[in-house]
Amino acid sequence: MSGRLGYNFRQTYGIEFDVARNGNDLFRKEQRYGFFPSISGFWNLGEEKFFKKLFPFIDLFKFRGSYGLTGSDFGYPTVLTSIAYTLPGSGTIFGNGATEGALVNADVTWEKSRKTDVGVDINMFAGKLTMSADYFYEYRYDQLINQGAISAIIGQAVPRRNVGISDNKGFEVELNYRDKIAAVSYSIGGNLSHFKNKIIYISEAPDYPYLAQTGRQIGLTKGYQFIGFYQASDFDANGSVRSGVAYPLWSTIQPGDMKYADLNGDGFITAADQTFLSQPNIPTYTYGINLGLNYKNFSLRALVQGAWGYAINVFAEGTDIFNGVPQPLHLQSWSPNNPDNAIFPRIGFNNNINNRTWQTISDFSLTPGSYVRLKSLELGFQLPKKWIDKTHFIQNCRIYTAGYNLFTIRDTGKFQVDPEIAQGSNAGTAYPITTNYTFGLQVGF
């Protein structure tokens, strides 16, 4: 159930109220309904007389803003179904044994979000120059999360609770300009967006500060810090690791294997030495540039796009020689003849777990994902009307050729991956973006 009330005065001022009351039968009676109001408004300063007098070349200068509360139960049916039918103290029979189910959280409720957006729209020089800019801030709370702060010594699975808090803020800017010089008309436009999120509260009790998620961005990869390769000097004459050299407990180490930082200083590499690595797996900044040019019957269009401020986790087929295909980086593998300039661990038939990037995650397999790409380029020719009028049945005709994904500048280090398609995925199994060329004819009757 929702309601909306709005009022505009001569397109100069405006205000709107919106109220939603959502219901959900998944929650208990006291939590079933949520009240989510919002308000938005604008002030078109460009319509004020004093502003028109001072800046006659500005056609539109509008400030706008909104603030509201929203609620979400996305993903709750699966969670609550599993909880509802597992009552405390009940047992589920498996053969000749029984197991006790998870505790129940009867107070599960809506995840909530306070959203704020302020922006400005500007048109100048009879519409030749336009700009739109927004700043947004979202504060999410009552997020349904696991209770990591409760010790496993309780001996029973605990339910999720609405205690998580996170926020997300950023801006978006779009700028466009169009004009005409003699028979040539042109346009150029660009957009830039930036966002950054943060975990404000998560239920956790980390053994070491570097394992804490609170205060970090969402989407960081957890793993080990790669610090080089084990060298022959790290081993004694019997092939054992020398005293004072940290080594993993899950593998037999040899010279040329990957070495990780011993963050807790206990002399061994264990799960306690993992931390949150590098940048998030989605771009912090994205941008695009549109170009257009028309001369008589010819037209040219181009789109450039890119992103930066994120990292790609290249593992398994993307890097490991026995999971995929040989790559140039494998030519620089560690060997007794190349101990100092290696960029890849030793190659051996035993395929050491310590060196498998899909089993031992580290920042060895993380690489920046920054790129800029000529996404599309199109050249067209519109047949003159006097040509097609002779046919007596064709209204218009256009010939064009276009190319897609034509050129890319990227920064992916030693790995051969496409930074766009690999965002947030296994970069080794993603099929690379291909370059396409198209020739076409558009005819209207």
C-alpha positions as CSV (number, residue, x, y, z in Angstrom):
1,M,0.0,0.0,0.0
2,S,1.4,3.4,-1.0
3,G,0.4,7.0,-1.4
4,R,1.8,10.0,-3.1
5,L,1.2,13.7,-2.8
6,G,2.9,16.3,-4.9
7,Y,2.7,20.0,-5.8
8,N,4.5,22.1,-8.5
9,F,4.3,25.9,-8.8
10,R,4.9,27.2,-12.3
11,Q,7.8,24.7,-12.8
12,T,9.8,26.8,-10.3
13,Y,9.2,25.0,-7.1
14,G,8.1,21.4,-6.4
15,I,7.7,19.0,-3.6
16,E,6.5,15.4,-3.4
17,F,5.7,13.0,-0.6
18,D,5.6,9.3,-1.0
19,V,4.6,6.8,1.7
20,A,4.7,3.0,1.3
21,R,3.5,0.4,3.8
22,N,4.8,-3.0,2.7
23,G,3.6,-6.3,4.1
24,N,5.3,-9.7,4.4
25,D,3.8,-12.9,5.7
26,L,7.3,-14.3,6.3
27,F,7.7,-12.2,9.5
28,R,5.8,-12.6,12.7
29,K,2.7,-10.4,13.2
30,E,4.5,-7.6,15.0
31,Q,7.1,-7.3,12.3
32,R,4.9,-7.9,9.3
33,Y,4.4,-4.3,8.1
34,G,7.0,-1.6,7.4
35,F,6.4,2.1,7.1
36,F,8.7,3.7,4.5
37,P,8.2,7.4,3.8
38,S,10.2,9.6,1.4
39,I,10.2,13.3,0.3
40,S,11.6,15.0,-2.8
41,G,11.7,18.5,-4.1
42,F,13.3,20.9,-6.5
43,W,13.9,24.6,-7.0
44,N,14.4,25.8,-10.6
45,L,16.6,28.9,-9.9
46,G,16.6,29.6,-13.7
47,E,13.0,30.7,-13.5
48,E,13.6,33.4,-11.0
49,K,13.5,36.9,-12.5
50,F,16.7,38.1,-10.9
51,F,18.6,35.1,-12.1
52,K,17.4,35.5,-15.7
53,K,18.6,39.1,-15.6
54,L,22.0,38.2,-14.3
55,F,22.6,35.1,-16.4
56,P,20.4,35.3,-19.6
57,F,22.5,32.6,-21.3
58,I,21.4,30.0,-18.7
59,D,18.2,28.2,-19.7
60,L,17.8,25.9,-16.8
61,F,19.4,25.8,-13.3
62,K,17.5,23.4,-11.2
63,F,18.5,22.1,-7.7
64,R,16.8,18.9,-6.6
65,G,17.0,16.6,-3.7
66,S,15.3,13.6,-2.1
67,Y,15.4,11.7,1.1
68,G,13.6,8.5,2.0
69,L,13.5,5.2,3.8
70,T,13.1,1.9,2.0
71,G,12.7,-1.7,3.2
72,S,13.8,-5.0,1.7
73,D,13.0,-8.6,2.3
74,F,15.0,-9.8,-0.8
75,G,16.4,-13.3,-0.2
76,Y,14.4,-13.8,3.0
77,P,12.1,-16.7,1.8
78,T,15.0,-19.2,1.5
79,V,16.6,-18.1,4.8
80,L,13.4,-18.1,6.8
81,T,12.1,-21.3,5.4
82,S,15.2,-23.1,6.6
83,I,14.8,-21.5,10.0
84,A,11.0,-22.0,10.4
85,Y,11.1,-25.7,10.1
86,T,14.2,-26.3,12.4
87,L,12.8,-25.8,15.9
88,P,15.1,-25.6,18.9
89,G,15.5,-29.0,20.6
90,S,14.1,-30.9,17.6
91,G,16.2,-33.6,16.0
92,T,16.6,-34.6,12.4
93,I,17.1,-38.4,11.9
94,F,20.0,-39.6,9.8
95,G,20.2,-43.3,9.9
96,N,20.8,-44.4,13.5
97,G,21.8,-40.9,14.8
98,A,20.3,-37.5,15.3
99,T,21.4,-33.8,15.1
100,E,20.0,-30.8,16.7
101,G,18.8,-28.0,14.5
102,A,19.7,-24.3,14.6
103,L,18.3,-21.8,17.0
104,V,15.4,-19.6,15.8
105,N,15.3,-15.8,15.5
106,A,11.7,-14.9,15.9
107,D,12.5,-11.1,15.5
108,V,13.6,-11.2,11.9
109,T,12.5,-7.9,10.3
110,W,13.0,-5.7,7.3
111,E,16.4,-4.6,6.1
112,K,16.2,-0.8,5.9
113,S,18.0,1.9,4.0
114,R,18.1,5.7,4.4
115,K,18.8,7.2,1.0
116,T,19.8,10.8,0.2
117,D,20.3,12.3,-3.2
118,V,21.1,15.9,-4.1
119,G,21.7,17.1,-7.6
120,V,21.7,19.9,-10.1
121,D,20.7,20.2,-13.7
122,I,22.0,23.0,-15.9
123,N,21.3,23.9,-19.6
124,M,23.2,26.8,-21.2
125,F,23.5,28.6,-24.5
126,A,20.1,27.6,-26.0
127,G,20.6,23.9,-25.0
128,K,24.1,23.6,-26.5
129,L,25.7,22.8,-23.2
130,T,24.0,20.6,-20.6
131,M,25.2,19.2,-17.3
132,S,23.7,17.0,-14.6
133,A,25.4,16.1,-11.4
134,D,24.3,14.0,-8.4
135,Y,25.7,13.1,-5.0
136,F,24.2,10.2,-3.2
137,Y,24.5,8.6,0.2
138,E,22.9,5.4,1.4
139,Y,22.9,4.1,4.9
140,R,21.8,0.5,5.3
141,Y,21.0,-1.0,8.6
142,D,19.1,-3.9,10.1
143,Q,20.9,-6.1,7.6
144,L,20.3,-9.8,8.1
145,I,23.8,-11.3,8.7
146,N,25.5,-14.2,10.4
147,Q,26.5,-13.9,14.1
148,G,30.2,-14.3,13.8
149,A,30.8,-12.8,17.3
150,I,29.3,-15.8,19.0
151,S,31.8,-18.5,19.8
152,A,31.4,-22.0,18.3
153,I,31.8,-23.4,21.9
154,I,28.0,-22.9,22.2
155,G,27.7,-26.2,20.3
156,Q,24.7,-25.2,18.2
157,A,24.2,-23.2,15.0
158,V,22.9,-19.7,15.6
159,P,20.4,-17.9,13.3
160,R,21.1,-14.7,11.4
161,R,20.1,-11.4,13.0
162,N,19.3,-7.9,11.7
163,V,22.4,-6.2,13.1
164,G,24.5,-5.4,10.0
165,I,25.3,-1.8,9.0
166,S,27.0,-0.5,5.9
167,D,27.0,2.6,3.8
168,N,27.5,3.6,0.2
169,K,28.3,7.1,-1.2
170,G,29.4,8.6,-4.4
171,F,28.7,10.9,-7.3
172,E,27.7,10.9,-10.9
173,V,28.4,13.7,-13.4
174,E,27.2,14.0,-17.1
175,L,28.3,16.7,-19.4
176,N,27.2,17.2,-23.1
177,Y,28.0,19.9,-25.7
178,R,26.6,20.2,-29.3
179,D,27.1,22.8,-31.9
180,K,27.4,23.5,-35.6
181,I,30.0,25.1,-37.8
182,A,28.9,25.7,-41.3
183,A,27.8,22.3,-42.7
184,V,29.4,20.4,-39.9
185,S,27.4,19.6,-36.7
186,Y,29.1,17.8,-33.8
187,S,28.5,16.7,-30.3
188,I,30.7,15.5,-27.4
189,G,29.5,14.1,-24.1
190,G,31.0,12.4,-21.1
191,N,30.0,10.8,-17.9
192,L,31.9,9.9,-14.7
193,S,30.6,8.0,-11.7
194,H,32.3,7.1,-8.4
195,F,31.1,5.1,-5.5
196,K,32.7,3.7,-2.3
197,N,31.0,1.5,0.3
198,K,32.1,0.6,3.8
199,I,31.1,-2.0,6.4
200,I,30.2,0.0,9.5
201,Y,29.2,-3.0,11.7
202,I,29.4,-6.7,11.1
203,S,29.1,-9.3,13.9
204,E,32.7,-10.7,14.2
205,A,35.4,-11.6,16.7
206,P,38.6,-11.8,14.8
207,D,41.7,-13.3,16.4
208,Y,43.9,-10.5,14.9
209,P,43.1,-6.9,13.9
210,Y,44.1,-7.6,10.3
211,L,41.3,-10.2,10.0
212,A,38.6,-7.7,10.9
213,Q,36.1,-6.6,8.2
214,T,34.6,-3.6,10.0
215,G,35.7,-0.4,8.4
216,R,36.7,-2.1,5.1
217,Q,35.1,-2.0,1.7
218,I,32.7,-4.7,0.5
219,G,34.1,-7.1,-2.1
220,L,37.7,-7.4,-1.0
221,T,39.4,-10.7,-1.6
222,K,40.6,-12.6,1.5
223,G,43.9,-14.4,1.1
224,Y,47.7,-14.4,1.8
225,Q,50.2,-11.7,1.1
226,F,52.7,-13.0,-1.5
227,I,56.3,-12.0,-0.7
228,G,58.3,-13.9,-3.3
229,F,59.6,-17.4,-3.8
230,Y,61.4,-19.8,-1.5
231,Q,65.1,-19.8,-2.5
232,A,67.7,-22.5,-2.0
233,S,69.1,-20.5,0.9
234,D,65.9,-21.1,2.8
235,F,66.7,-24.8,3.2
236,D,69.4,-26.8,4.9
237,A,71.5,-29.6,3.4
238,N,68.8,-32.1,4.1
239,G,66.2,-30.1,2.3
240,S,64.4,-29.0,5.4
241,V,63.2,-25.4,5.9
242,R,65.7,-23.5,8.0
243,S,64.8,-22.2,11.4
244,G,63.2,-18.8,11.3
245,V,61.7,-19.3,7.8
246,A,57.9,-19.5,8.0
247,Y,56.4,-22.3,5.9
248,P,52.8,-23.6,5.3
249,L,51.5,-26.6,7.1
250,W,49.5,-27.8,4.2
251,S,52.3,-28.5,1.7
252,T,55.8,-29.8,1.4
253,I,57.9,-26.8,0.3
254,Q,60.7,-26.7,-2.2
255,P,62.8,-23.9,-3.7
256,G,60.7,-22.0,-6.2
257,D,57.4,-22.4,-4.4
258,M,55.4,-19.3,-3.4
259,K,56.2,-17.7,-0.1
260,Y,53.6,-15.8,2.0
261,A,53.8,-13.4,4.9
262,D,53.7,-14.7,8.4
263,L,51.4,-12.0,9.8
264,N,51.0,-13.4,13.3
265,G,54.6,-14.3,13.6
266,D,54.2,-17.9,14.8
267,G,56.7,-19.3,12.3
268,F,54.0,-21.1,10.2
269,I,51.6,-20.1,7.4
270,T,48.1,-20.9,8.4
271,A,44.6,-19.5,7.9
272,A,45.4,-17.0,10.7
273,D,47.8,-15.3,8.3
274,Q,45.1,-14.4,5.8
275,T,43.9,-10.8,5.5
276,F,41.8,-8.7,3.1
277,L,43.8,-7.8,0.0
278,S,44.1,-5.0,-2.5
279,Q,41.0,-3.2,-4.0
280,P,37.4,-4.3,-4.4
281,N,36.3,-6.6,-7.2
282,I,34.1,-3.9,-8.9
283,P,35.2,-0.6,-10.3
284,T,35.4,2.5,-8.0
285,Y,35.3,4.8,-11.0
286,T,33.6,4.2,-14.4
287,Y,33.4,6.7,-17.3
288,G,32.4,7.1,-20.9
289,I,32.8,9.5,-23.8
290,N,30.4,9.9,-26.7
291,L,31.5,11.6,-29.9
292,G,29.3,12.5,-32.9
293,L,30.0,14.2,-36.2
294,N,27.7,15.0,-39.2
295,Y,28.7,16.5,-42.5
296,K,26.0,16.6,-45.2
297,N,25.0,13.0,-45.7
298,F,27.9,11.5,-43.7
299,S,27.8,10.6,-40.0
300,L,30.4,9.4,-37.6
301,R,29.7,8.0,-34.1
302,A,32.2,6.8,-31.4
303,L,32.0,5.5,-27.9
304,V,34.9,5.3,-25.5
305,Q,34.5,3.7,-22.0
306,G,36.7,2.6,-19.1
307,A,37.0,2.0,-15.4
308,W,39.6,2.0,-12.7
309,G,40.0,1.5,-8.9
310,Y,39.4,-2.3,-8.7
311,A,41.3,-5.5,-8.8
312,I,40.8,-8.8,-10.8
313,N,41.5,-12.2,-9.1
314,V,43.1,-14.2,-11.9
315,F,43.2,-17.8,-10.8
316,A,42.9,-21.4,-12.0
317,E,42.7,-21.4,-15.8
318,G,43.7,-17.8,-15.9
319,T,47.2,-18.4,-14.5
320,D,48.0,-22.1,-13.5
321,I,49.8,-23.9,-16.3
322,F,48.2,-27.3,-15.5
323,N,44.7,-25.9,-15.4
324,G,44.8,-23.8,-18.6
325,V,47.2,-23.3,-21.5
326,P,50.8,-22.0,-21.4
327,Q,51.2,-18.3,-21.4
328,P,54.2,-15.9,-21.7
329,L,54.4,-15.5,-17.9
330,H,55.2,-19.3,-17.7
331,L,58.4,-18.6,-19.6
332,Q,59.6,-16.7,-16.6
333,S,59.0,-19.5,-14.1
334,W,61.4,-20.0,-11.2
335,S,64.3,-22.4,-11.8
336,P,67.8,-22.8,-10.4
337,N,69.0,-20.9,-13.4
338,N,66.4,-18.1,-12.9
339,P,66.0,-17.6,-9.1
340,D,66.0,-13.8,-9.0
341,N,63.9,-12.6,-12.0
342,A,61.1,-15.2,-11.9
343,I,57.5,-14.0,-12.0
344,F,55.9,-17.5,-11.7
345,P,56.6,-20.4,-9.3
346,R,58.5,-23.5,-10.3
347,I,56.8,-25.8,-12.7
348,G,56.5,-29.4,-11.5
349,F,54.3,-32.4,-12.1
350,N,53.2,-32.6,-8.5
351,N,51.4,-29.3,-8.9
352,N,52.0,-28.2,-5.3
353,I,48.8,-27.0,-3.5
354,N,50.8,-24.0,-2.2
355,N,51.2,-22.8,-5.8
356,R,47.7,-23.5,-7.0
357,T,46.0,-20.1,-7.2
358,W,42.5,-21.6,-7.0
359,Q,43.3,-23.4,-3.7
360,T,45.6,-20.9,-2.1
361,I,44.3,-17.4,-2.7
362,S,46.9,-14.6,-2.5
363,D,47.6,-11.3,-4.0
364,F,50.0,-13.0,-6.4
365,S,46.8,-13.6,-8.5
366,L,45.4,-10.1,-8.0
367,T,46.0,-7.5,-10.7
368,P,44.6,-3.9,-11.3
369,G,41.7,-3.8,-13.7
370,S,42.1,-0.3,-15.1
371,Y,41.3,0.1,-18.8
372,V,40.1,2.4,-21.5
373,R,38.4,0.9,-24.6
374,L,37.2,2.2,-28.0
375,K,33.9,0.4,-27.6
376,S,32.3,1.3,-30.9
377,L,32.9,3.3,-34.0
378,E,30.3,3.8,-36.8
379,L,30.5,5.5,-40.2
380,G,27.3,6.0,-42.1
381,F,26.1,7.6,-45.4
382,Q,22.5,8.6,-45.9
383,L,21.6,8.4,-49.6
384,P,20.3,11.8,-50.9
385,K,16.6,12.1,-51.2
386,K,16.8,13.0,-54.9
387,W,18.4,9.6,-55.5
388,I,15.8,7.5,-53.8
389,D,12.8,9.5,-55.0
390,K,13.4,7.9,-58.4
391,T,12.4,4.5,-57.0
392,H,8.9,5.9,-56.0
393,F,8.7,3.4,-53.1
394,I,11.8,3.8,-50.9
395,Q,11.5,6.6,-48.3
396,N,15.0,6.5,-47.0
397,C,18.2,4.5,-47.3
398,R,21.4,4.4,-45.3
399,I,24.6,2.5,-45.7
400,Y,26.9,2.1,-42.7
401,T,29.8,0.2,-41.3
402,A,30.6,-0.3,-37.6
403,G,33.2,-1.9,-35.4
404,Y,32.9,-2.9,-31.8
405,N,35.7,-3.4,-29.2
406,L,38.3,-2.1,-31.6
407,F,41.1,-1.0,-29.3
408,T,41.9,-1.4,-25.6
409,I,44.6,0.1,-23.3
410,R,44.7,-2.0,-20.1
411,D,46.8,-2.4,-17.0
412,T,46.6,-6.1,-16.0
413,G,50.2,-6.7,-15.2
414,K,51.6,-10.1,-16.1
415,F,48.2,-11.6,-16.8
416,Q,46.5,-11.9,-20.2
417,V,42.9,-11.1,-19.2
418,D,40.2,-8.8,-20.4
419,P,39.6,-6.3,-17.5
420,E,36.0,-5.7,-18.5
421,I,34.7,-9.2,-18.7
422,A,36.7,-10.4,-15.6
423,Q,35.1,-8.0,-13.1
424,G,34.1,-10.0,-10.1
425,S,34.5,-13.4,-11.8
426,N,36.9,-16.1,-12.4
427,A,39.1,-14.4,-15.0
428,G,40.5,-17.7,-16.2
429,T,37.2,-19.2,-17.5
430,A,35.7,-16.0,-19.0
431,Y,35.8,-15.9,-22.8
432,P,37.6,-12.8,-23.9
433,I,35.6,-10.0,-25.6
434,T,36.0,-10.2,-29.4
435,T,36.4,-7.4,-32.0
436,N,33.4,-7.4,-34.4
437,Y,32.9,-5.6,-37.7
438,T,29.5,-4.9,-39.3
439,F,28.4,-3.7,-42.7
440,G,24.7,-2.9,-43.1
441,L,22.0,-1.3,-45.2
442,Q,18.9,0.3,-43.7
443,V,16.0,0.9,-46.0
444,G,12.6,2.4,-45.1
445,F,9.5,2.1,-47.3
